[in-house]
Amino acid sequence: MADKKTSNEKIDFPIWKDNYKYILAGVGIIVIGFLLMSGGKSTDPNVFSQEIFSFRRITLAPIVVVGGFAFIIWAIMRKPKSSSAESKNE
């Protein structure tokens, strides 16, 4: 038969509370990257604006967004320090 967990046993979650904080920080980094991409429109729709090809929109913003995604992947894969994990398991 299947063993039932008693209320005294602690449940091990795959992602710790600290990791959620890092994930939210990564989402914030991604939002900042998308804000850096915004803008550059022309006031007159019949005139082409070269502002869309600025360094900020073409280079910096995509690097920030990819960095935010990498940070989120790191936050998900991160394991807690051994001292904090042992104290939570007790």
C-alpha positions as YAML, in Angstrom:
chain: A
units: angstrom
residues:
- id: 1
  name: MET
  ca: [0.00, 0.00, 0.00]
- id: 2
  name: ALA
  ca: [1.05, 3.58, -0.47]
- id: 3
  name: ASP
  ca: [2.61, 5.34, 2.49]
- id: 4
  name: LYS
  ca: [0.73, 8.40, 3.64]
- id: 5
  name: LYS
  ca: [2.71, 11.38, 4.88]
- id: 6
  name: THR
  ca: [1.95, 12.43, 8.39]
- id: 7
  name: SER
  ca: [1.48, 16.06, 9.33]
- id: 8
  name: ASN
  ca: [4.88, 16.01, 11.09]
- id: 9
  name: GLU
  ca: [6.79, 15.49, 7.85]
- id: 10
  name: LYS
  ca: [7.80, 18.59, 5.94]
- id: 11
  name: ILE
  ca: [7.12, 18.82, 2.23]
- id: 12
  name: ASP
  ca: [10.16, 19.49, 0.05]
- id: 13
  name: PHE
  ca: [9.35, 22.10, -2.57]
- id: 14
  name: PRO
  ca: [11.44, 22.09, -5.76]
- id: 15
  name: ILE
  ca: [11.85, 25.89, -5.68]
- id: 16
  name: TRP
  ca: [12.70, 27.69, -2.45]
- id: 17
  name: LYS
  ca: [11.25, 31.00, -1.29]
- id: 18
  name: ASP
  ca: [14.50, 32.86, -2.05]
- id: 19
  name: ASN
  ca: [14.42, 31.55, -5.62]
- id: 20
  name: TYR
  ca: [11.04, 33.21, -6.19]
- id: 21
  name: LYS
  ca: [12.57, 36.54, -5.20]
- id: 22
  name: TYR
  ca: [15.33, 36.05, -7.76]
- id: 23
  name: ILE
  ca: [12.78, 35.07, -10.42]
- id: 24
  name: LEU
  ca: [10.82, 38.28, -9.78]
- id: 25
  name: ALA
  ca: [14.06, 40.25, -10.06]
- id: 26
  name: GLY
  ca: [14.71, 38.55, -13.42]
- id: 27
  name: VAL
  ca: [11.23, 39.51, -14.63]
- id: 28
  name: GLY
  ca: [12.02, 43.08, -13.61]
- id: 29
  name: ILE
  ca: [15.23, 42.98, -15.67]
- id: 30
  name: ILE
  ca: [13.26, 41.75, -18.69]
- id: 31
  name: VAL
  ca: [10.70, 44.55, -18.27]
- id: 32
  name: ILE
  ca: [13.55, 47.09, -18.14]
- id: 33
  name: GLY
  ca: [14.92, 45.61, -21.38]
- id: 34
  name: PHE
  ca: [11.57, 45.99, -23.12]
- id: 35
  name: LEU
  ca: [11.26, 49.55, -21.86]
- id: 36
  name: LEU
  ca: [14.68, 50.27, -23.36]
- id: 37
  name: MET
  ca: [13.40, 48.95, -26.71]
- id: 38
  name: SER
  ca: [10.37, 51.23, -26.76]
- id: 39
  name: GLY
  ca: [10.12, 54.57, -28.48]
- id: 40
  name: GLY
  ca: [11.72, 55.90, -31.62]
- id: 41
  name: LYS
  ca: [8.54, 56.60, -33.51]
- id: 42
  name: SER
  ca: [8.25, 59.50, -35.90]
- id: 43
  name: THR
  ca: [5.89, 62.38, -35.20]
- id: 44
  name: ASP
  ca: [4.91, 62.45, -38.87]
- id: 45
  name: PRO
  ca: [3.79, 59.08, -40.31]
- id: 46
  name: ASN
  ca: [5.04, 60.07, -43.76]
- id: 47
  name: VAL
  ca: [8.63, 60.65, -42.57]
- id: 48
  name: PHE
  ca: [11.01, 57.79, -41.69]
- id: 49
  name: SER
  ca: [12.83, 58.19, -38.40]
- id: 50
  name: GLN
  ca: [16.37, 56.90, -37.92]
- id: 51
  name: GLU
  ca: [15.87, 56.87, -34.12]
- id: 52
  name: ILE
  ca: [14.72, 53.25, -34.24]
- id: 53
  name: PHE
  ca: [18.29, 52.21, -35.14]
- id: 54
  name: SER
  ca: [19.92, 53.62, -32.01]
- id: 55
  name: PHE
  ca: [22.44, 51.63, -29.96]
- id: 56
  name: ARG
  ca: [19.99, 51.42, -27.07]
- id: 57
  name: ARG
  ca: [17.23, 49.77, -29.12]
- id: 58
  name: ILE
  ca: [19.32, 47.54, -31.37]
- id: 59
  name: THR
  ca: [22.09, 46.36, -29.03]
- id: 60
  name: LEU
  ca: [21.62, 47.24, -25.37]
- id: 61
  name: ALA
  ca: [17.96, 46.29, -24.91]
- id: 62
  name: PRO
  ca: [18.23, 42.77, -26.41]
- id: 63
  name: ILE
  ca: [21.31, 42.08, -24.28]
- id: 64
  name: VAL
  ca: [19.40, 43.17, -21.16]
- id: 65
  name: VAL
  ca: [16.40, 40.98, -22.07]
- id: 66
  name: VAL
  ca: [18.56, 37.90, -22.75]
- id: 67
  name: GLY
  ca: [20.42, 38.60, -19.50]
- id: 68
  name: GLY
  ca: [17.10, 38.69, -17.67]
- id: 69
  name: PHE
  ca: [16.10, 35.32, -19.11]
- id: 70
  name: ALA
  ca: [19.51, 33.87, -18.17]
- id: 71
  name: PHE
  ca: [19.07, 35.25, -14.64]
- id: 72
  name: ILE
  ca: [15.66, 33.56, -14.37]
- id: 73
  name: ILE
  ca: [17.11, 30.23, -15.54]
- id: 74
  name: TRP
  ca: [19.86, 30.59, -12.91]
- id: 75
  name: ALA
  ca: [17.25, 31.41, -10.26]
- id: 76
  name: ILE
  ca: [15.24, 28.31, -11.09]
- id: 77
  name: MET
  ca: [18.30, 26.03, -11.09]
- id: 78
  name: ARG
  ca: [19.84, 27.56, -7.94]
- id: 79
  name: LYS
  ca: [20.07, 25.30, -4.91]
- id: 80
  name: PRO
  ca: [19.92, 26.78, -1.43]
- id: 81
  name: LYS
  ca: [23.04, 26.87, 0.69]
- id: 82
  name: SER
  ca: [23.57, 23.68, 2.69]
- id: 83
  name: SER
  ca: [23.20, 25.39, 6.08]
- id: 84
  name: SER
  ca: [19.82, 26.89, 5.21]
- id: 85
  name: ALA
  ca: [18.61, 23.66, 3.61]
- id: 86
  name: GLU
  ca: [19.53, 21.64, 6.67]
- id: 87
  name: SER
  ca: [17.76, 24.06, 8.99]
- id: 88
  name: LYS
  ca: [14.61, 23.94, 6.84]
- id: 89
  name: ASN
  ca: [14.60, 20.14, 6.78]
- id: 90
  name: GLU
  ca: [14.75, 19.82, 10.56]
...
